[in-house]
Amino acid sequence: MDVSDTGREQGSIPPERCASLNEIRDGMDAIDRCIVGLIAERVAYVRAAAKFKTSSGNVAAPERVAAVLRTRRLWAEEAGLSGEVVESLYRELVAYCVSEEHKEWMERNPPT
């Protein structure tokens, strides 16, 4: 995947062609808007996963969390980023996702 085009909205200027700090900021804002949208989409998948879990205890899936963190660290390093920083970001994201999935599971399986 060519990361230079990832998340760039149509019409935004590539970083190397920006002629001002405002153009740089506009580009970063466009990417951040895409990132937030993708996080929302990821959370929707996480919430949908709750319907396949057989118990509240299965929501956290620690072995899956560990695998996700490992692969995201690797992907970051392959992209020339700090694996440690990206893993830390994903640790927070996954914790949020697990809490959202747990809420969804509880709504689908209220205590009797």
Order of alpha helices (4+ residues) and beta strands (2+ residues): alpha-alpha-alpha-alpha
